[in-house]
Amino acid sequence: MKKLNFVAISLFLVLLACYAYTFPRWADPNQNSRLDMVVAVVEDGTFQIDKYVANTVDYAKVGDHYYSDKAPGTAFLGIPFYAGFKVILDLPAVDQLTDRLASSEAFRATLREDGSGVLKQKVRFALAQVLLTFVTAAVPSALLGVLLFKLAGRLGASTGTSLVIALGYGLLTPAFAYAGAFYGHQLAAALLFGAFYLLFPPASQAPQPMTAGRLLGVGALLGYTVVTEYPAALIVAIIFIYVAYRLYKQGQLLRMAWVIAPMAVCALALMIYNNAIFGGPFKLGYNNSELWTQEHSTGFMSLTFPHPTAALGITFGLFRGLFVLSPLLLLALPGFWQWARSREYRAEWLVALLATFSMFLFNASSVMWWGGFSIGPRYVLPGLPFMALSITYVLRKPKPLLVALTAVLFAWSFVATWGLTLAEQAFPPDSLYNPFVQYALPNWERGNIARNLGTILGLRGALSLAPLFVVVLGIGLLAAWMNRRRSDTPSSQIIASTSLQPVRTQESSL
């Protein structure tokens, strides 16, 4: 058990280091919309972002005032953290940091020539964005990686295979880009997968009734997901039906009240917010957006029906294709097939399959399917961990040819995902046919990569990533040393204990 704990802790630290090392984009309208709301509430005691609206195009106008048009969950979570952090931002050290950045050749090299340079207010906002991104995106995403690691093991993968799956999802898919950004996608993904993890049946044990505390936790996670990312309500509905089915099979359907209660609280809070700001409990910020009005008024909030162009674009298109950016996820296709053939955890298989498909269906049905400045098809992000879990059934009995193919897919995914995520100071614009060739490669050749902790240390270009790889290597070596020192089990027994585990196939079958 100690060995597995050290692996999980090391995985969390590696993911967190990779997510937090690069700073969130300085001038990203999507992130700024949420940041404006947080700052306005703490600094001015209002949801009105009138004083800060100039730094975003993602806003809603009601009367003479401006508000964030985003789902408020991410900002709500960030408000108490920013309130505490404000004490630090008011210290003279912020002025000293501004002066240091202004005099740093490495940092100034990342600034645009036509920009306003290093200003105290911009540095203050940037520091706030770093903190808020850390607590609302980086930490939840790292925890999500650990949950994926644990569930892969429950499905029969060895420790090493589970680690590969979790690292592949966490670092080689668009999850990597958005785990370091103040968006709602990764927080929603973590909440959903957390609920799924709490509900997932234990392997090789007699079925246990779900406690009230666990059901309350599931309800709270599902409820707050909708407050955080509206499209994720599709997966919320799927998991809600799943837990109702589980309780019905146990003859405890009335215990759904424990799930419904926190969901109702979250729904009520969202309706109160919408009514107070936008004039109705079911009115959203997008109803009052001054920009993208044609897109938002098409169909239901930009949703019509699946478009062939969009479906191809979010899968195999050079512009936003998920399988072009992260071909390792192609392994999910045979993964779902083999999972179905195994007849193991059949209800959970259906949940994972529908969660994945629902996000692709949503993305392909949007008239704004490309998602603006983006890394891959960002609307599918809440379903990606469910998709990645299915890869377990491909890799848990690896053959030499499969290992070689997997290595190639992982290498391609690393080059494409890191290349696009770290290029320049903004995500690739939506005017490029091939973002990797037209955006990532030119910026890497010029040494123009995203600001990071190495930049603060005076390192430029790709060299600024060197401290990150040193930290990651150090965590790995330390974990290996601690495992070896504390383990008194012969290696043959360790291998046997972390290989295929017996899996219960009856309790959760449909």
TACORUR-V457236 format. One record per residue. SS is DSSP state (hx for helix, st for strand, lp for the rest). PHI is phi in whole degrees, -180 to 180 (none if undefined). PSI is psi in whole degrees, -180 to 180 (* if undefined). Layout:
ss: {SS:SS}
phi: {PHI:PHI}
psi: {PSI:PSI}
//
This chain:
ss: {lp:hx:hx:hx:hx:hx:hx:hx:hx:hx:hx:hx:hx:hx:hx:hx:hx:hx:hx:hx:hx:st:lp:lp:lp:lp:lp:lp:hx:hx:hx:hx:hx:hx:hx:hx:hx:hx:hx:hx:hx:hx:hx:hx:lp:lp:lp:lp:lp:lp:lp:lp:hx:hx:hx:lp:lp:lp:st:st:st:st:lp:lp:st:st:st:st:lp:lp:lp:lp:hx:hx:hx:hx:hx:hx:hx:hx:hx:hx:hx:hx:hx:hx:hx:hx:hx:lp:lp:lp:hx:hx:hx:hx:hx:hx:hx:hx:hx:hx:hx:lp:hx:hx:hx:hx:lp:lp:lp:lp:lp:lp:lp:lp:lp:lp:lp:hx:hx:hx:hx:hx:hx:hx:hx:hx:hx:hx:hx:hx:hx:hx:hx:hx:hx:hx:hx:hx:hx:hx:hx:hx:hx:hx:hx:hx:hx:hx:hx:hx:hx:hx:lp:lp:lp:lp:hx:hx:hx:hx:hx:hx:hx:hx:hx:hx:hx:hx:hx:lp:lp:hx:hx:hx:hx:hx:lp:lp:lp:lp:lp:lp:hx:hx:hx:hx:hx:hx:hx:hx:hx:hx:hx:hx:hx:hx:hx:lp:lp:lp:lp:lp:lp:lp:lp:lp:lp:lp:lp:hx:hx:hx:hx:hx:hx:hx:hx:hx:hx:hx:hx:hx:hx:hx:hx:hx:lp:hx:hx:hx:hx:hx:hx:hx:hx:hx:hx:hx:hx:hx:hx:hx:hx:hx:hx:hx:hx:lp:lp:lp:hx:hx:hx:hx:hx:hx:hx:hx:hx:hx:hx:hx:hx:hx:hx:hx:hx:hx:hx:hx:hx:hx:hx:hx:hx:hx:lp:lp:lp:lp:lp:lp:hx:hx:hx:hx:st:lp:lp:lp:hx:hx:hx:hx:lp:lp:lp:st:lp:lp:st:lp:lp:lp:lp:hx:hx:hx:hx:hx:hx:lp:lp:lp:lp:lp:lp:lp:lp:hx:hx:hx:hx:lp:hx:hx:hx:hx:hx:hx:hx:hx:hx:hx:hx:hx:hx:hx:hx:hx:lp:lp:lp:hx:hx:hx:hx:hx:hx:hx:hx:hx:hx:hx:hx:hx:hx:hx:hx:hx:hx:hx:hx:st:lp:lp:lp:lp:lp:lp:lp:lp:lp:lp:lp:hx:hx:hx:hx:hx:hx:hx:hx:hx:hx:hx:hx:lp:lp:hx:hx:hx:hx:lp:lp:lp:lp:hx:hx:hx:hx:hx:hx:hx:hx:hx:hx:hx:hx:hx:hx:hx:hx:hx:hx:hx:hx:hx:hx:lp:st:lp:lp:lp:lp:lp:lp:lp:lp:lp:lp:lp:hx:hx:hx:hx:hx:hx:hx:hx:hx:hx:hx:hx:lp:lp:st:lp:lp:st:hx:hx:hx:hx:lp:lp:lp:lp:hx:hx:hx:hx:hx:hx:hx:hx:hx:hx:hx:hx:hx:hx:hx:hx:hx:hx:hx:hx:hx:hx:hx:hx:hx:hx:lp:lp:lp:lp:hx:hx:hx:hx:hx:hx:hx:lp:lp:lp:lp:lp:lp:lp:lp:lp:lp:lp:lp:lp}
phi: {none:-62:-61:-64:-63:-65:-64:-64:-64:-64:-60:-59:-67:-64:-62:-63:-63:-68:-73:-89:-67:-94:-76:-59:-60:-64:-127:-109:-56:-64:-69:-63:-60:-72:-63:-58:-65:-61:-64:-62:-66:-76:-80:-117:69:-149:-84:-72:-107:-52:-71:-121:-64:-65:-96:-147:-112:-98:-140:-116:-116:-126:66:-104:-121:-114:-140:-67:-97:-87:-57:-83:-58:-64:-67:-55:-66:-79:-58:-64:-69:-67:-60:-72:-73:-58:-60:-71:-65:-85:-76:-61:-62:-65:-63:-65:-66:-59:-64:-66:-66:-64:-96:-84:-64:-64:-73:-64:-68:-90:-87:-76:-63:-93:-83:-90:82:-94:-117:-58:-65:-67:-65:-61:-64:-64:-64:-63:-65:-61:-63:-65:-65:-61:-83:-103:-128:-66:-64:-60:-68:-66:-63:-59:-60:-67:-64:-63:-58:-69:-69:-61:-65:-67:-83:109:-78:-70:-59:-63:-66:-61:-66:-62:-64:-66:-69:-61:-64:-71:-118:-123:-132:-59:-57:-62:-65:-90:-74:-115:-138:-84:-106:-106:-62:-74:-63:-63:-61:-67:-63:-65:-71:-63:-64:-62:-63:-64:-91:-65:-65:-70:-81:57:-134:-65:-59:-114:-64:-75:-74:-61:-62:-67:-67:-62:-62:-61:-63:-66:-64:-67:-63:-73:-60:-65:-65:-89:-149:-56:-61:-67:-59:-62:-72:-57:-63:-64:-69:-61:-65:-63:-69:-63:-64:-60:-69:-62:-62:-91:71:-129:-60:-63:-71:-60:-58:-67:-80:-69:-58:-67:-64:-66:-63:-63:-63:-64:-62:-65:-67:-64:-62:-61:-66:-70:-94:-110:88:-175:-64:-111:-90:-108:-59:-63:-66:-115:-67:-85:-108:56:-64:-65:-66:-69:-92:-83:60:-102:53:83:-95:-124:-148:-58:-101:-55:-62:-67:-60:-70:-64:-87:-111:-120:-75:-68:-76:-137:-67:-63:-80:-83:-75:-133:-63:-60:-72:-61:-65:-69:-66:-69:-63:-64:-64:-70:-62:-63:-67:-70:62:-96:45:-69:-66:-69:-59:-65:-62:-63:-64:-69:-62:-66:-65:-62:-73:-67:-64:-61:-61:-72:-96:-90:-74:-114:-63:-78:76:68:-67:-157:-108:68:-82:-68:-68:-86:-55:-60:-95:-64:-63:-67:-66:-65:-60:-66:-62:-52:-75:-91:-98:-74:-128:-70:-112:-52:-65:-67:-61:-65:-63:-61:-62:-65:-64:-68:-64:-61:-62:-65:-62:-70:-70:-70:-61:-76:-65:-97:-76:59:-109:-148:-67:-57:-67:-90:-102:-103:-76:-131:-57:-67:-75:-87:-125:-66:-59:-60:-71:-66:-63:-85:75:-96:-120:-57:-60:-153:-63:-63:-62:-61:-79:98:-90:-114:57:-63:-63:-67:-85:-56:-59:-63:-67:-66:-64:-61:-62:-63:-63:-62:-66:-65:-63:-63:-66:-65:-63:-66:-70:-91:-87:-111:-94:-56:-58:-65:-72:-63:-62:-67:-75:-109:-90:-56:-104:-62:-120:-74:-118:-100:-62:-105:-77:-81}
psi: {-40:-40:-47:-38:-42:-37:-44:-43:-43:-41:-46:-46:-40:-48:-45:-40:-43:-37:-38:-13:-40:136:149:154:135:-45:69:112:-37:-47:-41:-31:-44:-41:-41:-42:-44:-48:-42:-42:-46:-45:-37:-8:31:156:-7:129:27:-42:-19:1:-20:-18:12:156:0:79:161:144:125:114:-124:11:158:146:160:138:9:159:133:-4:-45:-43:-42:-45:-32:-21:-52:-32:-41:-37:-41:-37:-22:-31:-40:-39:-24:-4:154:-19:-27:-39:-40:-39:-39:-45:-39:-42:-40:-29:-3:119:-40:-41:-41:-26:-18:-5:148:144:-32:10:179:1:-159:111:151:-45:-37:-41:-40:-46:-41:-42:-41:-41:-38:-48:-49:-38:-39:-47:-27:-13:-53:-52:-48:-37:-38:-41:-39:-41:-39:-41:-40:-42:-45:-41:-35:-40:-37:-27:1:3:149:168:-45:-43:-42:-39:-41:-44:-45:-43:-37:-48:-47:-30:-13:21:175:-14:-33:-44:-44:-8:-13:29:147:58:-177:-7:-49:-34:-43:-42:-42:-41:-45:-47:-29:-42:-42:-40:-43:-28:-18:128:143:149:141:36:155:143:136:137:142:130:161:-39:-42:-42:-38:-42:-43:-46:-40:-42:-44:-43:-44:-22:-44:-37:-26:-42:105:-46:-25:-7:-24:-45:-35:-44:-40:-47:-34:-46:-37:-46:-34:-40:-44:-45:-36:-43:-29:2:28:40:-29:-21:-5:-19:-33:-29:-41:-35:-55:-30:-39:-38:-45:-42:-42:-43:-42:-41:-37:-44:-50:-41:-41:-36:-46:2:14:145:-25:12:135:166:-34:-24:-21:14:137:-23:163:29:-37:-43:-44:-25:-2:127:-140:99:48:-1:130:-91:162:127:131:-40:-44:-43:-43:-39:-37:-4:-63:9:145:-22:-53:18:122:-41:-12:-39:-43:73:-15:-26:-11:-25:-17:-26:-54:-23:-48:-37:-47:-33:-45:-42:-30:-22:23:139:59:-38:-40:-35:-46:-40:-48:-42:-47:-36:-42:-50:-38:-38:-36:-40:-43:-50:-42:-15:-4:137:-9:45:-23:-20:23:-147:117:160:105:-171:92:-22:-18:-4:-41:-22:-8:-40:-33:-37:-44:-33:-35:-22:-22:-40:-11:-38:-9:-17:67:143:158:-44:-39:-39:-43:-44:-43:-40:-41:-45:-40:-41:-45:-45:-38:-49:-46:-46:-49:-36:-46:-40:-38:-2:133:-166:12:159:155:136:163:16:3:139:-41:89:-34:-46:-41:-17:-55:-54:-48:-39:-38:-37:-34:-6:19:88:165:144:143:-179:-33:-33:-42:-32:-4:8:144:155:-145:-27:-25:-16:-9:-46:-34:-46:-31:-43:-46:-45:-40:-42:-44:-45:-41:-42:-43:-41:-43:-40:-44:-38:-39:-15:125:16:133:146:-33:-36:-35:-45:-41:-37:-19:9:-154:128:145:139:131:130:-4:-42:-39:15:149:*}
//
